[in-house]
Amino acid sequence: MKALVLAGGTGSRLRPFTHTSAKQLLPIANRPVVHYALQAIADSGIEEVGVVVGHHGDDVRRAVGDGSAFGLGITYLDQPRPLGLAHAVAVARPFLADDDFLLYLGDNHLEDGVTGFVRRATARRDAARLLLTPVPDPTAFGVAEVDDDGVVRRLEEKPERPRSDLALVGVYAFTPAVHEAVRAIRPSGRGELEITHAVQWMIDRGLRVRAETTTRPWRDTGSVEDLLEANRHVLDRMEGRVDGKVDPHSVLVGRVRIEDGAVVRGSRIVGPVVVGAGAVINNSSVGPYTAVAEDCRIEDSAIEFSVLLQGACVEGAARIERSLIGREAVVTAAPRPPRAHRLVLGDHSKVQLTS
């Protein structure tokens, strides 16, 4: 079995970050999201991976390399325009050849990986196998209707009246039968070749499509809130370690990882928190579930439940929470309001002054 990782797309829900980088490169606990996908694939025993890239393909190539860091062999596949998941499968057809393959959306994070899913898909070669999870609002997802034997009877993309609460996670296993389905379908109303339409085409022609359900933590990190939640889940499993410099006037509470080259002075850090190499935290409070990337600076500030990208600077901020701060971004305190007002008022004027 091969794997196909999708690392293109527009990432519209994560703008402005995706104007300058691929959404799959945004960090969770200081590692790009796509690294977790590749590690999960490597752990499952798959060795050959195709990575579909788009406008920010060069950035993905630099961040992932040849795959040797994960024990993988990686082939990059260019998708000039984001025309749908099924279109990405069509682009990858020469790489996939006639092999079974795992399709993995590169901005997804699954806490438990895909090893069991791959093992079951290999042991029982249905035309397709889908990973599902129950969600509170199925109208925002592709939704599957599944019978008591785990066979998928119907798929709908973001239905107004969902037939179930089981959403597609973004992990699929396919046999080569999917290629005929991809060739047969036509673009949807939004101009894309939908993978749900390809799977439904297989179901309509009597091919067996099976589903399995997970209730373990899963996040589509396509929005700021979901990225912060994924960051929280990963930090919850992190072990504390201090390789950088922490002065005697600082306090570390709980699981805190200070990478080599980071400096903490006169500050209180309550974990789980990770502080990247070259970062400096001075006279500040850093609260739980915060990831501070390489070369960041936090000065005279309080911050928690946030992600700071490389080189970000926060100075004089009384309190920041649930925030995503981009590379080289600068946050400073606003000027204080004046302590006195100087007025020249005409007759019968009326003025209201803020305290």
PAGUFI-599996 format. One record per residue (C-alpha): residue in three letters; y negated, x, z; chain. Coordinates in steps of 0.5 Angstrom, whole numbers, plus 500, padded with zeros to 3 digits. Layout:
BEGIN
(ALA, (Y, X, Z), A)
...
END
This chain:
BEGIN
(MET, (500, 500, 500), A)
(LYS, (493, 502, 498), A)
(ALA, (486, 500, 501), A)
(LEU, (480, 498, 498), A)
(VAL, (474, 498, 503), A)
(LEU, (467, 494, 501), A)
(ALA, (461, 498, 502), A)
(GLY, (456, 495, 497), A)
(GLY, (452, 489, 498), A)
(THR, (445, 487, 499), A)
(GLY, (445, 486, 507), A)
(SER, (440, 481, 506), A)
(ARG, (440, 479, 514), A)
(LEU, (439, 486, 516), A)
(ARG, (433, 488, 512), A)
(PRO, (429, 492, 513), A)
(PHE, (434, 497, 515), A)
(THR, (438, 495, 508), A)
(HIS, (432, 497, 504), A)
(THR, (433, 504, 505), A)
(SER, (441, 505, 507), A)
(ALA, (447, 501, 506), A)
(LYS, (449, 496, 512), A)
(GLN, (456, 499, 513), A)
(LEU, (452, 506, 515), A)
(LEU, (448, 502, 521), A)
(PRO, (451, 505, 527), A)
(ILE, (456, 502, 533), A)
(ALA, (456, 507, 539), A)
(ASN, (453, 512, 534), A)
(ARG, (458, 512, 529), A)
(PRO, (457, 508, 522), A)
(VAL, (461, 501, 522), A)
(VAL, (465, 504, 516), A)
(HIS, (468, 509, 520), A)
(TYR, (471, 504, 524), A)
(ALA, (474, 501, 518), A)
(LEU, (477, 507, 516), A)
(GLN, (480, 510, 522), A)
(ALA, (483, 503, 523), A)
(ILE, (486, 504, 516), A)
(ALA, (488, 511, 517), A)
(ASP, (492, 508, 524), A)
(SER, (495, 503, 520), A)
(GLY, (499, 509, 516), A)
(ILE, (495, 507, 509), A)
(GLU, (493, 514, 506), A)
(GLU, (490, 512, 499), A)
(VAL, (483, 508, 500), A)
(GLY, (478, 506, 495), A)
(VAL, (471, 505, 497), A)
(VAL, (467, 500, 493), A)
(VAL, (459, 503, 493), A)
(GLY, (453, 500, 490), A)
(HIS, (446, 502, 490), A)
(HIS, (446, 506, 497), A)
(GLY, (453, 509, 494), A)
(ASP, (450, 517, 495), A)
(ASP, (449, 515, 502), A)
(VAL, (456, 512, 503), A)
(ARG, (459, 519, 500), A)
(ARG, (455, 523, 505), A)
(ALA, (457, 519, 511), A)
(VAL, (464, 519, 509), A)
(GLY, (466, 525, 505), A)
(ASP, (473, 526, 502), A)
(GLY, (476, 522, 507), A)
(SER, (479, 528, 510), A)
(ALA, (476, 527, 517), A)
(PHE, (480, 521, 517), A)
(GLY, (487, 523, 514), A)
(LEU, (485, 519, 508), A)
(GLY, (484, 521, 501), A)
(ILE, (478, 517, 498), A)
(THR, (476, 515, 491), A)
(TYR, (469, 512, 490), A)
(LEU, (468, 506, 486), A)
(ASP, (461, 504, 483), A)
(GLN, (460, 497, 483), A)
(PRO, (453, 497, 480), A)
(ARG, (451, 490, 482), A)
(PRO, (454, 486, 488), A)
(LEU, (457, 480, 484), A)
(GLY, (462, 478, 489), A)
(LEU, (469, 480, 493), A)
(ALA, (473, 478, 487), A)
(HIS, (469, 482, 482), A)
(ALA, (469, 488, 487), A)
(VAL, (477, 488, 486), A)
(ALA, (476, 487, 478), A)
(VAL, (472, 494, 479), A)
(ALA, (477, 497, 483), A)
(ARG, (483, 495, 478), A)
(PRO, (484, 502, 475), A)
(PHE, (485, 505, 482), A)
(LEU, (489, 499, 485), A)
(ALA, (494, 499, 479), A)
(ASP, (500, 495, 481), A)
(ASP, (500, 497, 488), A)
(ASP, (500, 492, 494), A)
(PHE, (493, 493, 498), A)
(LEU, (489, 492, 504), A)
(LEU, (482, 489, 502), A)
(TYR, (477, 491, 508), A)
(LEU, (470, 489, 508), A)
(GLY, (466, 495, 511), A)
(ASP, (461, 492, 515), A)
(ASN, (467, 488, 520), A)
(HIS, (469, 491, 526), A)
(LEU, (476, 489, 529), A)
(GLU, (477, 491, 536), A)
(ASP, (485, 492, 535), A)
(GLY, (485, 495, 528), A)
(VAL, (489, 492, 523), A)
(THR, (496, 496, 524), A)
(GLY, (500, 490, 526), A)
(PHE, (497, 486, 520), A)
(VAL, (499, 491, 515), A)
(ARG, (506, 492, 518), A)
(ARG, (507, 485, 517), A)
(ALA, (504, 484, 510), A)
(THR, (509, 490, 508), A)
(ALA, (515, 487, 511), A)
(ARG, (514, 480, 508), A)
(ARG, (511, 481, 501), A)
(ASP, (507, 474, 500), A)
(ALA, (502, 474, 494), A)
(ALA, (496, 474, 500), A)
(ARG, (496, 475, 507), A)
(LEU, (489, 473, 511), A)
(LEU, (487, 474, 517), A)
(LEU, (483, 468, 521), A)
(THR, (479, 467, 527), A)
(PRO, (477, 461, 530), A)
(VAL, (469, 460, 530), A)
(PRO, (464, 455, 533), A)
(ASP, (461, 454, 527), A)
(PRO, (466, 454, 521), A)
(THR, (460, 452, 516), A)
(ALA, (458, 459, 516), A)
(PHE, (464, 462, 513), A)
(GLY, (470, 461, 509), A)
(VAL, (475, 457, 512), A)
(ALA, (482, 456, 511), A)
(GLU, (487, 450, 512), A)
(VAL, (493, 452, 515), A)
(ASP, (500, 448, 516), A)
(ASP, (504, 449, 522), A)
(ASP, (508, 455, 519), A)
(GLY, (502, 459, 517), A)
(VAL, (502, 457, 510), A)
(VAL, (495, 457, 507), A)
(ARG, (494, 450, 504), A)
(ARG, (486, 450, 502), A)
(LEU, (480, 455, 502), A)
(GLU, (473, 453, 502), A)
(GLU, (467, 457, 502), A)
(LYS, (462, 455, 507), A)
(PRO, (464, 448, 507), A)
(GLU, (459, 442, 510), A)
(ARG, (465, 439, 513), A)
(PRO, (470, 444, 515), A)
(ARG, (477, 442, 515), A)
(SER, (479, 447, 521), A)
(ASP, (475, 452, 525), A)
(LEU, (479, 458, 522), A)
(ALA, (474, 463, 519), A)
(LEU, (476, 468, 514), A)
(VAL, (475, 475, 518), A)
(GLY, (474, 479, 512), A)
(VAL, (481, 483, 512), A)
(TYR, (486, 481, 506), A)
(ALA, (493, 484, 504), A)
(PHE, (494, 482, 497), A)
(THR, (500, 484, 492), A)
(PRO, (498, 485, 484), A)
(ALA, (498, 477, 483), A)
(VAL, (491, 477, 485), A)
(HIS, (489, 481, 479), A)
(GLU, (491, 475, 474), A)
(ALA, (487, 470, 479), A)
(VAL, (481, 475, 479), A)
(ARG, (481, 474, 471), A)
(ALA, (482, 467, 471), A)
(ILE, (476, 465, 476), A)
(ARG, (469, 464, 474), A)
(PRO, (463, 465, 478), A)
(SER, (461, 460, 483), A)
(GLY, (454, 457, 484), A)
(ARG, (451, 463, 487), A)
(GLY, (453, 467, 481), A)
(GLU, (459, 471, 484), A)
(LEU, (466, 472, 483), A)
(GLU, (469, 469, 490), A)
(ILE, (475, 472, 493), A)
(THR, (476, 465, 496), A)
(HIS, (477, 462, 489), A)
(ALA, (482, 467, 487), A)
(VAL, (486, 466, 493), A)
(GLN, (486, 458, 492), A)
(TRP, (488, 459, 484), A)
(MET, (494, 463, 487), A)
(ILE, (495, 457, 492), A)
(ASP, (494, 452, 486), A)
(ARG, (500, 455, 482), A)
(GLY, (505, 455, 488), A)
(LEU, (504, 463, 490), A)
(ARG, (505, 463, 497), A)
(VAL, (499, 465, 501), A)
(ARG, (500, 466, 509), A)
(ALA, (495, 467, 515), A)
(GLU, (495, 470, 521), A)
(THR, (490, 468, 527), A)
(THR, (487, 473, 532), A)
(THR, (483, 471, 538), A)
(ARG, (481, 479, 539), A)
(PRO, (474, 481, 539), A)
(TRP, (471, 481, 532), A)
(ARG, (464, 482, 529), A)
(ASP, (461, 481, 522), A)
(THR, (456, 486, 523), A)
(GLY, (451, 483, 518), A)
(SER, (446, 481, 523), A)
(VAL, (442, 484, 528), A)
(GLU, (445, 480, 534), A)
(ASP, (452, 481, 531), A)
(LEU, (451, 489, 531), A)
(LEU, (449, 489, 538), A)
(GLU, (455, 485, 540), A)
(ALA, (459, 490, 536), A)
(ASN, (456, 496, 540), A)
(ARG, (457, 492, 547), A)
(HIS, (464, 491, 545), A)
(VAL, (465, 499, 543), A)
(LEU, (461, 501, 549), A)
(ASP, (465, 497, 554), A)
(ARG, (471, 501, 552), A)
(MET, (468, 508, 552), A)
(GLU, (469, 514, 557), A)
(GLY, (464, 517, 561), A)
(ARG, (462, 524, 560), A)
(VAL, (456, 529, 561), A)
(ASP, (456, 535, 556), A)
(GLY, (448, 535, 555), A)
(LYS, (443, 537, 561), A)
(VAL, (441, 532, 566), A)
(ASP, (436, 535, 572), A)
(PRO, (437, 533, 579), A)
(HIS, (432, 528, 579), A)
(SER, (436, 523, 574), A)
(VAL, (441, 518, 576), A)
(LEU, (447, 516, 572), A)
(VAL, (451, 510, 574), A)
(GLY, (457, 508, 571), A)
(ARG, (460, 510, 564), A)
(VAL, (455, 514, 561), A)
(ARG, (456, 519, 555), A)
(ILE, (451, 525, 554), A)
(GLU, (452, 529, 548), A)
(ASP, (452, 536, 548), A)
(GLY, (444, 538, 546), A)
(ALA, (441, 532, 549), A)
(VAL, (437, 532, 555), A)
(VAL, (435, 527, 561), A)
(ARG, (430, 528, 566), A)
(GLY, (427, 524, 572), A)
(SER, (431, 518, 569), A)
(ARG, (436, 513, 571), A)
(ILE, (441, 511, 566), A)
(VAL, (446, 505, 568), A)
(GLY, (452, 505, 563), A)
(PRO, (456, 504, 559), A)
(VAL, (451, 508, 555), A)
(VAL, (451, 513, 550), A)
(VAL, (446, 519, 548), A)
(GLY, (447, 523, 542), A)
(ALA, (446, 530, 541), A)
(GLY, (438, 533, 541), A)
(ALA, (436, 526, 544), A)
(VAL, (431, 527, 550), A)
(ILE, (430, 522, 556), A)
(ASN, (424, 523, 560), A)
(ASN, (422, 519, 566), A)
(SER, (425, 513, 564), A)
(SER, (430, 507, 565), A)
(VAL, (436, 506, 560), A)
(GLY, (440, 500, 562), A)
(PRO, (447, 498, 560), A)
(TYR, (450, 497, 553), A)
(THR, (445, 502, 549), A)
(ALA, (446, 507, 544), A)
(VAL, (441, 512, 543), A)
(ALA, (442, 516, 537), A)
(GLU, (441, 524, 535), A)
(ASP, (434, 527, 536), A)
(CYS, (431, 520, 539), A)
(ARG, (426, 521, 545), A)
(ILE, (425, 516, 550), A)
(GLU, (419, 517, 555), A)
(ASP, (416, 513, 560), A)
(SER, (420, 507, 558), A)
(ALA, (425, 502, 560), A)
(ILE, (430, 500, 555), A)
(GLU, (437, 496, 555), A)
(PHE, (442, 493, 550), A)
(SER, (439, 496, 544), A)
(VAL, (441, 501, 539), A)
(LEU, (436, 507, 537), A)
(LEU, (437, 510, 530), A)
(GLN, (437, 517, 529), A)
(GLY, (430, 520, 531), A)
(ALA, (427, 514, 534), A)
(CYS, (421, 515, 539), A)
(VAL, (420, 510, 545), A)
(GLU, (414, 512, 549), A)
(GLY, (410, 508, 554), A)
(ALA, (414, 501, 553), A)
(ALA, (415, 497, 560), A)
(ARG, (421, 494, 557), A)
(ILE, (425, 493, 551), A)
(GLU, (432, 489, 550), A)
(ARG, (436, 487, 545), A)
(SER, (433, 491, 540), A)
(LEU, (435, 495, 534), A)
(ILE, (430, 501, 532), A)
(GLY, (430, 504, 526), A)
(ARG, (430, 512, 524), A)
(GLU, (424, 515, 526), A)
(ALA, (421, 509, 528), A)
(VAL, (416, 510, 533), A)
(VAL, (414, 505, 539), A)
(THR, (408, 506, 543), A)
(ALA, (404, 502, 549), A)
(ALA, (398, 498, 546), A)
(PRO, (391, 500, 548), A)
(ARG, (390, 496, 555), A)
(PRO, (385, 491, 555), A)
(PRO, (378, 492, 557), A)
(ARG, (376, 491, 565), A)
(ALA, (369, 489, 563), A)
(HIS, (366, 484, 558), A)
(ARG, (359, 486, 555), A)
(LEU, (356, 479, 553), A)
(VAL, (349, 477, 549), A)
(LEU, (349, 469, 550), A)
(GLY, (345, 465, 547), A)
(ASP, (342, 458, 550), A)
(HIS, (347, 453, 552), A)
(SER, (353, 458, 550), A)
(LYS, (360, 457, 553), A)
(VAL, (365, 462, 553), A)
(GLN, (372, 463, 556), A)
(LEU, (374, 470, 558), A)
(THR, (382, 472, 559), A)
(SER, (383, 475, 566), A)
END
